[in-house]
Amino acid sequence: MLPLALSLAVLVGLALGLLGGGGSILTLPILQYVVGLEAHEAIAASLFVVGMTSLAAIIPHARAGRVHVKVGLVFGAASMVGAYSAGRFAKLIPPGILLVLFAIMMVVTAIMMLRPKRGDAVEAALGDIRFTPKQLVKIALEGLVVGAITGLVGAGGGFLVVPALVILGGLPMRTAVGTSLMVIAMKSFAGFAGHASALHLDWPLMLGITAAALFGSIFGARLAGVVDPAKLRRGFGWFVVVMGAFMLTQEVPKLLDLHWPFAVALIVAAITALIAVGIEALLKRQRLPATPSLNAPPLTKGS
């Protein structure tokens, strides 16, 4: 199964290079179900592969000026604290629970991916990006939470980081994607350090998967400015929904000792409910009147 795992690892790199995230969403299922690693070892190896791949994918983005180093360092440093701490704590949690948490994270991630992006509008209105101390504190707190999620279940990287960088950091979408790779690398290595302290890892396997992912990341980063990101995210989002459902059908029956028909019905109902809630929230937001820009001049009488 190793050749199949290596081929799939190329997709990990493509996802990271193109979208600024999605690496762990693919890597952990590959290591768990294709290679057959135990859950804790698969999470640790996934963090290493994603961290190394992010480092490679960031280079073309940095050359194109799509990396904001100051925000990346603040967010990334806080994420490292959360990731390392959660990684040390994760060894106390049963493998089945970690995998179920990961699958739930996949579905949440898919909903975020299926959301319509407004990066171009944000980019046009930003101009010079400046940060107040209050904004930097918010960015650091968000980084701490995202890092903890990553360190615990090995997921929740780019697709939690990118929206945070756009909303809290005020970065343009393209810059947020490039900066997210910097953050992902920092917190992935911190989470890996937290997990690896209590595990025996298969380094030849990890390095082989990493090499294949690095190969994909080079092409993904180069295609980032060519491929329509909206269509790519939608297609990848539905793929993640399917993968999350598959993992839940594998792990929930083991945890709850449920019969297959009932377990499948429960999982499908839960995923459908999550997607319905996400879509309804999006429709509600789209019906709201546009918020006036903070930089817009005040209205005067007669205007």
N, C-alpha and C positions, 0 to 999 in steps of 0.2 A: 504493500500500500504506500510505500515511501514515494515512488514516482508520482502517484496521484496527489499526495500531500504537497510535493514540491511544485507541481503544476498549479494547484490551488493557491499556494503561497504567492505566486506571481500576482494573483488577483488582490491579495492583501496590499501589496505595494501599489498597484494601480489605484485602489480605493484611497489610500493615504495621499498619494500624489495628486489625484484629481480633486478630492473632496476635503482634504485636511482632516480626515477621520475615517472611521469604519474599519480600521485595521484589526482591532481586538474583536470586533463583531464576527469577523471571518476566521481569525487565527485560532481562537479557543475551540470552536467546533471542529476545526481541522485536526488539532492536536488531541482532542477528546475522542472524537468518533471515527476519524480516519486513521490516525496514528495509534490511538488507544492508550494515551497517557492517563494517569490518575488525575482527579480534578485539581488538587492543589498544585501538582507539578505542571499541569497544562496551563493554569493561570499564570504561574511564574514564567514559564517558557514564552507564553503569549506576550507578557509585558516586555521581555527581553527583545523579542522579534520586532514588536511595534516600536520600541524605543530606538533600536538601531535603524529601522526603516525610516522613521521620522527624521533622523539626523541626515540621511541621504536625500530625502525628499525636500528638505528645507533649502538646500543649496540653490536650485533654480529659482525658487521664490525669493530668496535673499538677493540674488543677482538682479532680479527684476524689481527690487525695492518694495516687496510685498511682505516684509517682516518688521513689526514695530518692537524693537528690542526692549525698551523700557517697560511697556505693558507686559511683554512676554516674561521678563525677569520677575516682575511683581507677582503675576498670576502663577508662574511656574514655581517660584520658591515656596509660595503658600501651598501649592498642590503637592510638592515634594514632601512637606511635613505631613499632610493628610494621607498621602499614598503610603509612606513608610510606616506610619502608625497603624493604619488599617491592614497593611500587609502582615505585620507582626501579629495582629489580632486574628487574622483570617484562619490561622492554623487551629484555632479553638472551635471553628464552625465545621459541622459535618459536610463532606463533599457534595452530597445531594442537595443540601440547602443552598450552597454556593452556586451550583449549576442552575437551580430554579431562579435564584436572584438574578443570575446572568441572563437567563431567558426573558425574565420580566423586563430587565434593562434593555434587551434587544427590541421588545415591542414598544417601549417608551421612546427609544431612539428612532425607530421607524416612524412613529407619529411625528417626531420633530423633523425628520427628513422630508416627510410628505407635506409639511407646511410650506405655503408659498413664501419665497424669499423676496425681500425688498432691498437687496444690497445696493442696486444701482441708485435708487432714490436716496439712500443714506449717504452713499459716496458723493453724490452731487452736492449735498447740502453741508458737508462737513468742513471742507477747507482745511485750515490749520487745526491740528488736534492738540489740545492742551488739557491737562488734568489737574483737578483740585485735590488736596489731601483726602477729602471725603470720598471722592471717586476712587482713589487708589486703595483706600481701606475697603470699599465695597468689592473691588476687583480681587483683593487679597482674600477676603472672606469667601467669595465665590470659589476661588482657587482651592481653598482649604477643603470645602465640601466636595467639589469635583474630584480632587485628589483622593479623598477618603473613599469615594465610590469606586474609583479606578483601582486603588490598592486592595479593596475588599474583594471585588468580583472580577477584576481584570477587564472591565468595560466602562463605557461612559466617557470615552476620551474626546475625540474631536467634535462629536455632535452635541456635547454639552459645552465644550470650550468655545466653539465658534459663535453660538448665539450669545454667550456671556460676553465675549469680546466685542460683539456688535452693539449689544444693549448697554452694558455697563462701561465698556471701554470706549464706545463711540467710534470703533474702527470701521472703515469700509469693508465690504464683504470679502473682496479679494485679499486685502491685508489681514483680515481676521483668519482666513484659511491658512495663509503663510505663517502667521504668528502662532496659530494653534499647533503647528508641527513642532515648534520650539517648546511649547508647554507640554505637549504629549511626550516628547523625548525626556524632558526633565522628570516628570512625574512617573513615567513608565519605569525608568531606572531606579527611582526611589522605591516604588512598589515592588520591583523585582528584588531589591536588596532586603526588603522586609520579609518576602516569601522565602528567598533563597537561603536565609540563615538556618532554616530548619528542614531543608530538602536536599536530596541527592539528585542532581540534574544530568540529563543526557546531553552533554555539550556538543558532540558531533552532529546529533539530530538538530539541535537548536541552531547551530551555525549553518547547516544545510538549508533549513527553512528560511533563515535570515537572508542568506545569499539569494535565494529565489525571490523573496519579497523585495530585496534591494533592486534587483533587476526590473521588477515591475514598477517600482516607485520612480525610477528614472524616466520611464515613458509616461507615467501618470502625471508627473509634474510638468513635462513638456506639453502634454495635451490639455493642461488646465485652462489655457487661454483659447483653446480651439473648440472643445466639445461643449455643447449646450448644457450648462450645469443644472438647469431646472429639470430637463428630461432625464438626465443621468441620476439625479437625486431621487426622482419619483420611481424609476425602475429599480434602483438599488434599495429604496425604502420598502417596496413590496417584497423584494427578495429577503430582506431582513425579517419581515413579518412571517414569511414561510419558515425561515430558519428558526425563529423564536418559537413558533408553534411546534416544530419538530422536536426541539429540545424539551419543551414542556411535556409533550406526549411521552418522551423517554423518561423523564425524571419525576414528574408528579405522581404517576402510579406507584413508583418505587417508594416514595416518601409516605404516601397516604394508604398504600396497599389497596388501591382501587381497582375495580374491574375495568378493562379497556373501554367498553362503550361509554360508561359513565364518565371516565376520566377524559376521553376525547371530547365528549359533549360539554363538560365543564370548562375545558381549556378553550374550545372554540367560542363558547359564550363569553368567557372573560376577555379574549382578544377582540371579539366583535364589539363588546361594550367599551373597551379602551379606545378603539378606533372611532366609534360613534361619538364618544365624549370629545375626543380631539377634533373631529370634523365640525361638530356643533360649536365648539369654542372658536374655531377659525371663522365659521360663518357669522357668528355673533360679532367678532372683531371687525369683519369686513363691512357689517351693517352700521358700525359706529361712525359718526362724522370724523373727518380727518382732524387731528390735533394741530393747532397753529404752531408754526415754527417758533422756537425761543428767540431766534435771531430776527424775526420779522418786526418791522417797525410798528409801533402802536397806531391804532386807528385814530384818525382825527375827525372832528365834526365835518360833516359834509362829504366824507370819503365813502 
